[in-house]
Amino acid sequence: MEHEHRRWMYDRNHPNRCGLKEEFVEGVKGFIAHAKTLPEFRNEGTIRCPCVKCKCTKLLQPENVKDHLYSKGFRENYYMWTVHGENYCSVGDVHFQNLVSGESTQMENNVENSRLHEMVSDAFGFYPGVQSQQNVVEPPNDEAKRFYESLESASHPLYKDSMHSELSVAIRLLTIKSDWNISQAGMSTIIGLMCEVNPSINLPNDYYKAKKLVSKLGLSSRKIDCCENGCMLYYKDDAALEACKFCGLSRFKEVTNAKGKKVTVKKMHYLPICGLCLYN
């Protein structure tokens, strides 16, 4: 059956209404966990309630949504959670459903990976649910296939019950490098130690591999000159300045390169999607 994995949604009570079925309770738990990964919840702390009465038109607290679903059940024929981030192009693909919405236990450990899904969506300009108003199923094009492959890479745990994937670790490492201004060689040494401690898990081998994994998703970076003391960026209105407007330090070294161009004292690699500043 096309919606076999969601049969629990409309099989709520035991015979003679003697309490809720365990599968339904676990399913609602998984739905709530999935909904908590969406921007609406992260921004407002609320979820669109898909119960028979609210029909996804009201934003409620998670506990209230759970109570509504327990007492009223899901709105009719809501097997595909289109209002909650799912897309019709994946109807019938149980593997993709488990990948995006997941089982309840996996979803509770996978909130961080949901943020990666958003990042990948932004990188490809692909937003699940945008085509959901069309009941036409079309085979994914090459770009969509790349999207799903990247999404899958972001979702596979490193080991059973792990909260991290290879991609989430790579991005975390780039963040640590940025936060603590660690050199590339130092970062590679740290990554090498992590791989030695547990060689069975799939991690980037060094800093270059970690950065390449992130870049493979289409997350472009750009170089921006910055003050040696970190006071400012030579960017937008300040792009033409040759000295820091706060501390007065020069933007350039006293030497020039082989082409006779001025050499910047310090610059960074900016990943706009991730919000990371990776200093040289």
C-alpha atoms as a printed R data frame, in Angstrom:
    type eleno elety resid chain resno       x      y       z
1   ATOM     1    CA   MET     A     1   0.000  0.000   0.000
2   ATOM     2    CA   GLU     A     2   1.176  3.496  -0.848
3   ATOM     3    CA   HIS     A     3   0.726  4.869   2.689
4   ATOM     4    CA   GLU     A     4   1.409  1.678   4.624
5   ATOM     5    CA   HIS     A     5   3.978  3.422   6.836
6   ATOM     6    CA   ARG     A     6   1.331  5.935   7.983
7   ATOM     7    CA   ARG     A     7  -1.591  3.568   8.649
8   ATOM     8    CA   TRP     A     8  -1.198  4.280  12.368
9   ATOM     9    CA   MET     A     9  -2.526  7.823  11.811
10  ATOM    10    CA   TYR     A    10  -6.074  6.556  11.305
11  ATOM    11    CA   ASP     A    11  -5.970  3.598  13.679
12  ATOM    12    CA   ARG     A    12  -6.173  5.536  16.921
13  ATOM    13    CA   ASN     A    13  -8.224  3.603  19.488
14  ATOM    14    CA   HIS     A    14  -8.454  0.038  20.726
15  ATOM    15    CA   PRO     A    15 -11.819 -1.707  20.096
16  ATOM    16    CA   ASN     A    16 -14.725 -0.183  22.030
17  ATOM    17    CA   ARG     A    17 -12.591  2.965  22.507
18  ATOM    18    CA   CYS     A    18 -10.624  1.326  25.317
19  ATOM    19    CA   GLY     A    19  -7.669  3.686  25.152
20  ATOM    20    CA   LEU     A    20  -5.191  4.807  22.500
21  ATOM    21    CA   LYS     A    21  -3.111  2.260  20.626
22  ATOM    22    CA   GLU     A    22   0.594  2.299  21.419
23  ATOM    23    CA   GLU     A    23   1.530  2.645  17.733
24  ATOM    24    CA   PHE     A    24  -0.622  5.772  17.460
25  ATOM    25    CA   VAL     A    25   0.928  7.288  20.602
26  ATOM    26    CA   GLU     A    26   4.442  6.600  19.266
27  ATOM    27    CA   GLY     A    27   3.462  7.947  15.852
28  ATOM    28    CA   VAL     A    28   2.188 11.207  17.335
29  ATOM    29    CA   LYS     A    29   5.392 11.441  19.345
30  ATOM    30    CA   GLY     A    30   7.362 11.115  16.108
31  ATOM    31    CA   PHE     A    31   5.195 13.702  14.352
32  ATOM    32    CA   ILE     A    32   5.704 16.216  17.183
33  ATOM    33    CA   ALA     A    33   9.463 15.596  17.129
34  ATOM    34    CA   HIS     A    34   9.484 16.160  13.357
35  ATOM    35    CA   ALA     A    35   7.390 19.338  13.643
36  ATOM    36    CA   LYS     A    36   9.813 20.716  16.234
37  ATOM    37    CA   THR     A    37  12.535 20.766  13.586
38  ATOM    38    CA   LEU     A    38  10.570 23.196  11.391
39  ATOM    39    CA   PRO     A    39  11.224 26.974  11.281
40  ATOM    40    CA   GLU     A    40   7.788 27.811  12.735
41  ATOM    41    CA   PHE     A    41   8.594 25.982  15.939
42  ATOM    42    CA   ARG     A    42  12.172 27.247  16.203
43  ATOM    43    CA   ASN     A    43  11.020 30.839  15.667
44  ATOM    44    CA   GLU     A    44   7.717 30.879  17.555
45  ATOM    45    CA   GLY     A    45   7.658 27.678  19.618
46  ATOM    46    CA   THR     A    46   4.410 26.564  17.968
47  ATOM    47    CA   ILE     A    47   3.240 23.821  15.580
48  ATOM    48    CA   ARG     A    48   0.437 23.813  13.006
49  ATOM    49    CA   CYS     A    49  -2.138 21.431  14.440
50  ATOM    50    CA   PRO     A    50  -3.274 18.794  11.884
51  ATOM    51    CA   CYS     A    51  -6.218 17.530  13.935
52  ATOM    52    CA   VAL     A    52  -9.713 17.079  12.483
53  ATOM    53    CA   LYS     A    53 -10.849 20.411  13.908
54  ATOM    54    CA   CYS     A    54  -7.822 22.676  13.330
55  ATOM    55    CA   LYS     A    55  -6.844 21.244   9.904
56  ATOM    56    CA   CYS     A    56  -3.392 22.872  10.004
57  ATOM    57    CA   THR     A    57  -4.847 26.381  10.295
58  ATOM    58    CA   LYS     A    58  -3.961 27.002  13.957
59  ATOM    59    CA   LEU     A    59  -0.538 27.336  15.578
60  ATOM    60    CA   LEU     A    60  -0.497 25.659  18.996
61  ATOM    61    CA   GLN     A    61   1.981 24.567  21.655
62  ATOM    62    CA   PRO     A    62   3.285 20.989  21.137
63  ATOM    63    CA   GLU     A    63   1.402 19.651  24.184
64  ATOM    64    CA   ASN     A    64  -1.857 21.122  22.879
65  ATOM    65    CA   VAL     A    65  -1.264 19.598  19.440
66  ATOM    66    CA   LYS     A    66  -0.645 16.226  21.068
67  ATOM    67    CA   ASP     A    67  -3.867 16.497  23.106
68  ATOM    68    CA   HIS     A    68  -5.858 17.445  19.993
69  ATOM    69    CA   LEU     A    69  -4.494 14.470  18.060
70  ATOM    70    CA   TYR     A    70  -5.160 12.094  20.948
71  ATOM    71    CA   SER     A    71  -8.757 13.273  21.363
72  ATOM    72    CA   LYS     A    72  -9.761 14.157  17.786
73  ATOM    73    CA   GLY     A    73  -7.329 12.369  15.469
74  ATOM    74    CA   PHE     A    74  -5.633 13.617  12.288
75  ATOM    75    CA   ARG     A    75  -7.435 15.540   9.565
76  ATOM    76    CA   GLU     A    76  -8.720 13.413   6.702
77  ATOM    77    CA   ASN     A    77  -6.198 11.932   4.259
78  ATOM    78    CA   TYR     A    78  -3.137 13.687   5.703
79  ATOM    79    CA   TYR     A    79  -0.769 10.788   5.006
80  ATOM    80    CA   MET     A    80   1.683 13.180   3.375
81  ATOM    81    CA   TRP     A    81   2.647 15.949   5.826
82  ATOM    82    CA   THR     A    82   2.757 18.672   3.180
83  ATOM    83    CA   VAL     A    83   2.103 21.504   5.624
84  ATOM    84    CA   HIS     A    84   4.919 20.151   7.754
85  ATOM    85    CA   GLY     A    85   7.714 20.068   5.187
86  ATOM    86    CA   GLU     A    86   7.085 16.958   3.090
87  ATOM    87    CA   ASN     A    87   6.757 16.843  -0.688
88  ATOM    88    CA   TYR     A    88   4.512 14.894  -3.051
89  ATOM    89    CA   CYS     A    89   7.449 13.816  -5.201
90  ATOM    90    CA   SER     A    90   8.374 11.353  -2.462
91  ATOM    91    CA   VAL     A    91   4.917  9.736  -2.073
92  ATOM    92    CA   GLY     A    92   5.299  5.989  -1.686
93  ATOM    93    CA   ASP     A    93   9.031  6.195  -1.035
94  ATOM    94    CA   VAL     A    94   9.148  4.770   2.481
95  ATOM    95    CA   HIS     A    95  12.918  5.185   2.646
96  ATOM    96    CA   PHE     A    96  12.600  8.905   1.958
97  ATOM    97    CA   GLN     A    97   9.751  9.235   4.460
98  ATOM    98    CA   ASN     A    98  11.857  7.623   7.161
99  ATOM    99    CA   LEU     A    99  14.752  9.827   6.119
100 ATOM   100    CA   VAL     A   100  12.804 13.093   6.456
101 ATOM   101    CA   SER     A   101  10.232 12.437   9.150
102 ATOM   102    CA   GLY     A   102  11.813  9.361  10.677
103 ATOM   103    CA   GLU     A   103  10.737  7.130  13.521
104 ATOM   104    CA   SER     A   104  10.097  8.896  16.806
105 ATOM   105    CA   THR     A   105  13.324  7.778  18.508
106 ATOM   106    CA   GLN     A   106  15.470  8.773  15.548
107 ATOM   107    CA   MET     A   107  13.781 12.150  15.216
108 ATOM   108    CA   GLU     A   108  14.476 13.045  18.834
109 ATOM   109    CA   ASN     A   109  18.180 12.524  18.142
110 ATOM   110    CA   ASN     A   110  18.079 14.198  14.750
111 ATOM   111    CA   VAL     A   111  17.060 17.828  15.334
112 ATOM   112    CA   GLU     A   112  20.566 19.007  14.459
113 ATOM   113    CA   ASN     A   113  20.462 17.132  11.157
114 ATOM   114    CA   SER     A   114  17.170 18.851  10.341
115 ATOM   115    CA   ARG     A   115  19.020 22.159  10.381
116 ATOM   116    CA   LEU     A   116  21.419 20.610   7.865
117 ATOM   117    CA   HIS     A   117  18.432 19.680   5.679
118 ATOM   118    CA   GLU     A   118  17.411 23.338   5.702
119 ATOM   119    CA   MET     A   119  20.937 24.377   4.792
120 ATOM   120    CA   VAL     A   120  21.035 21.928   1.866
121 ATOM   121    CA   SER     A   121  17.616 23.169   0.734
122 ATOM   122    CA   ASP     A   122  18.881 26.753   0.747
123 ATOM   123    CA   ALA     A   123  22.016 25.765  -1.151
124 ATOM   124    CA   PHE     A   124  20.039 24.140  -3.951
125 ATOM   125    CA   GLY     A   125  17.089 26.530  -3.869
126 ATOM   126    CA   PHE     A   126  14.912 23.487  -3.230
127 ATOM   127    CA   TYR     A   127  12.156 23.735  -0.647
128 ATOM   128    CA   PRO     A   128  10.112 20.641   0.266
129 ATOM   129    CA   GLY     A   129   6.404 21.375   0.046
130 ATOM   130    CA   VAL     A   130   6.605 24.062  -2.644
131 ATOM   131    CA   GLN     A   131   5.221 21.663  -5.242
132 ATOM   132    CA   SER     A   132   2.861 19.997  -2.799
133 ATOM   133    CA   GLN     A   133  -0.209 21.721  -4.201
134 ATOM   134    CA   GLN     A   134   0.237 19.819  -7.452
135 ATOM   135    CA   ASN     A   135  -0.942 16.219  -7.398
136 ATOM   136    CA   VAL     A   136   1.418 15.356 -10.241
137 ATOM   137    CA   VAL     A   137   4.256 12.956  -9.555
138 ATOM   138    CA   GLU     A   138   7.285 13.558 -11.767
139 ATOM   139    CA   PRO     A   139  10.631 11.759 -11.694
140 ATOM   140    CA   PRO     A   140  13.326 13.882 -10.022
141 ATOM   141    CA   ASN     A   141  15.734 15.691 -12.337
142 ATOM   142    CA   ASP     A   142  19.513 15.588 -11.914
143 ATOM   143    CA   GLU     A   143  19.517 18.569  -9.558
144 ATOM   144    CA   ALA     A   144  16.826 17.005  -7.379
145 ATOM   145    CA   LYS     A   145  18.781 13.747  -7.299
146 ATOM   146    CA   ARG     A   146  21.833 15.654  -6.083
147 ATOM   147    CA   PHE     A   147  19.637 17.257  -3.449
148 ATOM   148    CA   TYR     A   148  18.352 13.915  -2.180
149 ATOM   149    CA   GLU     A   149  21.829 12.396  -2.187
150 ATOM   150    CA   SER     A   150  23.129 15.320  -0.133
151 ATOM   151    CA   LEU     A   151  20.146 15.122   2.198
152 ATOM   152    CA   GLU     A   152  20.765 11.420   2.677
153 ATOM   153    CA   SER     A   153  24.428 12.064   3.412
154 ATOM   154    CA   ALA     A   154  23.384 14.594   6.048
155 ATOM   155    CA   SER     A   155  20.960 12.152   7.646
156 ATOM   156    CA   HIS     A   156  22.861  8.906   8.049
157 ATOM   157    CA   PRO     A   157  24.077  8.583  11.679
158 ATOM   158    CA   LEU     A   158  27.732  7.707  12.194
159 ATOM   159    CA   TYR     A   159  26.638  4.726  14.265
160 ATOM   160    CA   LYS     A   160  23.445  3.471  15.900
161 ATOM   161    CA   ASP     A   161  21.706  6.156  17.997
162 ATOM   162    CA   SER     A   162  24.377  8.731  17.085
163 ATOM   163    CA   MET     A   163  23.226 12.358  16.930
164 ATOM   164    CA   HIS     A   164  25.851 13.156  14.284
165 ATOM   165    CA   SER     A   165  26.492 12.334  10.644
166 ATOM   166    CA   GLU     A   166  29.644 12.788   8.582
167 ATOM   167    CA   LEU     A   167  28.290 16.121   7.341
168 ATOM   168    CA   SER     A   168  27.272 17.433  10.769
169 ATOM   169    CA   VAL     A   169  30.736 16.587  12.122
170 ATOM   170    CA   ALA     A   170  32.395 18.340   9.173
171 ATOM   171    CA   ILE     A   171  30.381 21.524   9.752
172 ATOM   172    CA   ARG     A   172  30.994 21.356  13.512
173 ATOM   173    CA   LEU     A   173  34.733 21.096  12.868
174 ATOM   174    CA   LEU     A   174  34.657 24.132  10.581
175 ATOM   175    CA   THR     A   175  32.761 26.024  13.268
176 ATOM   176    CA   ILE     A   176  35.329 25.096  15.926
177 ATOM   177    CA   LYS     A   177  38.143 26.181  13.617
178 ATOM   178    CA   SER     A   178  36.443 29.526  13.134
179 ATOM   179    CA   ASP     A   179  35.556 30.065  16.809
180 ATOM   180    CA   TRP     A   180  39.052 29.294  18.083
181 ATOM   181    CA   ASN     A   181  41.075 30.410  15.055
182 ATOM   182    CA   ILE     A   182  42.819 27.030  14.757
183 ATOM   183    CA   SER     A   183  45.260 26.555  11.889
184 ATOM   184    CA   GLN     A   184  44.487 24.116   9.090
185 ATOM   185    CA   ALA     A   185  47.376 21.877  10.194
186 ATOM   186    CA   GLY     A   186  46.096 21.907  13.770
187 ATOM   187    CA   MET     A   187  42.603 21.045  12.600
188 ATOM   188    CA   SER     A   188  43.893 18.139  10.519
189 ATOM   189    CA   THR     A   189  45.797 16.825  13.558
190 ATOM   190    CA   ILE     A   190  42.639 16.917  15.689
191 ATOM   191    CA   ILE     A   191  40.632 15.150  12.974
192 ATOM   192    CA   GLY     A   192  43.381 12.549  12.607
193 ATOM   193    CA   LEU     A   193  43.188 11.805  16.333
194 ATOM   194    CA   MET     A   194  39.396 11.422  16.134
195 ATOM   195    CA   CYS     A   195  39.815  8.894  13.314
196 ATOM   196    CA   GLU     A   196  42.446  6.973  15.314
197 ATOM   197    CA   VAL     A   197  40.197  6.780  18.376
198 ATOM   198    CA   ASN     A   198  37.399  5.160  16.374
199 ATOM   199    CA   PRO     A   199  38.515  4.124  12.876
200 ATOM   200    CA   SER     A   200  35.228  2.307  12.223
201 ATOM   201    CA   ILE     A   201  33.141  5.485  11.880
202 ATOM   202    CA   ASN     A   202  33.013  7.459   8.655
203 ATOM   203    CA   LEU     A   203  34.726 10.815   9.289
204 ATOM   204    CA   PRO     A   204  36.622 13.235   7.021
205 ATOM   205    CA   ASN     A   205  40.326 12.320   7.122
206 ATOM   206    CA   ASP     A   206  41.585 15.882   7.485
207 ATOM   207    CA   TYR     A   207  40.578 19.552   7.298
208 ATOM   208    CA   TYR     A   208  40.705 19.543   3.491
209 ATOM   209    CA   LYS     A   209  38.259 16.604   3.297
210 ATOM   210    CA   ALA     A   210  35.908 18.251   5.814
211 ATOM   211    CA   LYS     A   211  35.859 21.482   3.826
212 ATOM   212    CA   LYS     A   212  35.433 19.582   0.549
213 ATOM   213    CA   LEU     A   213  32.439 17.697   1.940
214 ATOM   214    CA   VAL     A   214  30.698 20.963   2.825
215 ATOM   215    CA   SER     A   215  31.630 22.549  -0.513
216 ATOM   216    CA   LYS     A   216  30.213 19.546  -2.390
217 ATOM   217    CA   LEU     A   217  26.749 20.634  -1.283
218 ATOM   218    CA   GLY     A   218  27.073 23.812  -3.286
219 ATOM   219    CA   LEU     A   219  27.746 25.954  -0.233
220 ATOM   220    CA   SER     A   220  29.912 28.588  -1.879
221 ATOM   221    CA   SER     A   221  32.527 30.549   0.025
222 ATOM   222    CA   ARG     A   222  34.125 33.913  -0.613
223 ATOM   223    CA   LYS     A   223  37.288 35.588   0.632
224 ATOM   224    CA   ILE     A   224  36.897 38.840   2.560
225 ATOM   225    CA   ASP     A   225  39.749 40.976   3.882
226 ATOM   226    CA   CYS     A   226  39.518 41.712   7.604
227 ATOM   227    CA   CYS     A   227  41.343 43.655  10.310
228 ATOM   228    CA   GLU     A   228  44.281 41.846  11.908
229 ATOM   229    CA   ASN     A   229  42.691 42.428  15.330
230 ATOM   230    CA   GLY     A   230  39.270 41.291  14.160
231 ATOM   231    CA   CYS     A   231  37.715 44.757  14.503
232 ATOM   232    CA   MET     A   232  36.020 44.865  11.115
233 ATOM   233    CA   LEU     A   233  35.600 43.425   7.633
234 ATOM   234    CA   TYR     A   234  36.586 45.290   4.480
235 ATOM   235    CA   TYR     A   235  33.191 44.632   2.991
236 ATOM   236    CA   LYS     A   236  30.365 46.531   1.263
237 ATOM   237    CA   ASP     A   237  30.701 50.236   2.220
238 ATOM   238    CA   ASP     A   238  34.118 49.572   3.777
239 ATOM   239    CA   ALA     A   239  35.515 47.552   0.869
240 ATOM   240    CA   ALA     A   240  37.808 50.370  -0.339
241 ATOM   241    CA   LEU     A   241  39.351 51.240   3.052
242 ATOM   242    CA   GLU     A   242  43.079 50.602   3.475
243 ATOM   243    CA   ALA     A   243  43.210 50.821   7.278
244 ATOM   244    CA   CYS     A   244  40.934 49.732  10.114
245 ATOM   245    CA   LYS     A   245  38.528 52.507  11.058
246 ATOM   246    CA   PHE     A   246  38.601 51.341  14.677
247 ATOM   247    CA   CYS     A   247  42.212 50.520  15.594
248 ATOM   248    CA   GLY     A   248  43.998 52.123  12.636
249 ATOM   249    CA   LEU     A   249  46.047 49.059  11.631
250 ATOM   250    CA   SER     A   250  46.900 48.783   7.957
251 ATOM   251    CA   ARG     A   251  44.917 46.420   5.783
252 ATOM   252    CA   PHE     A   252  48.007 45.488   3.759
253 ATOM   253    CA   LYS     A   253  51.522 44.271   4.427
254 ATOM   254    CA   GLU     A   254  54.479 46.446   3.424
255 ATOM   255    CA   VAL     A   255  55.483 43.916   0.771
256 ATOM   256    CA   THR     A   256  53.845 43.116  -2.564
257 ATOM   257    CA   ASN     A   257  53.405 39.801  -4.355
258 ATOM   258    CA   ALA     A   258  55.056 38.679  -7.587
259 ATOM   259    CA   LYS     A   259  52.449 40.559  -9.621
260 ATOM   260    CA   GLY     A   260  53.105 43.792  -7.746
261 ATOM   261    CA   LYS     A   261  49.798 43.697  -5.911
262 ATOM   262    CA   LYS     A   262  49.354 44.579  -2.252
263 ATOM   263    CA   VAL     A   263  49.219 41.619   0.129
264 ATOM   264    CA   THR     A   264  46.416 41.533   2.676
265 ATOM   265    CA   VAL     A   265  47.458 41.041   6.302
266 ATOM   266    CA   LYS     A   266  44.461 38.857   7.091
267 ATOM   267    CA   LYS     A   267  41.428 37.507   5.260
268 ATOM   268    CA   MET     A   268  38.675 35.044   5.890
269 ATOM   269    CA   HIS     A   269  36.624 32.521   3.954
270 ATOM   270    CA   TYR     A   270  32.937 33.224   4.488
271 ATOM   271    CA   LEU     A   271  30.321 30.482   4.052
272 ATOM   272    CA   PRO     A   272  27.100 32.515   3.757
273 ATOM   273    CA   ILE     A   273  24.711 29.588   4.201
274 ATOM   274    CA   CYS     A   274  26.438 28.258   7.308
275 ATOM   275    CA   GLY     A   275  27.285 31.657   8.737
276 ATOM   276    CA   LEU     A   276  30.886 30.553   9.229
277 ATOM   277    CA   CYS     A   277  33.946 32.765   9.027
278 ATOM   278    CA   LEU     A   278  37.068 30.690   8.425
279 ATOM   279    CA   TYR     A   279  40.188 32.775   8.973
280 ATOM   280    CA   ASN     A   280  43.436 32.162   7.147
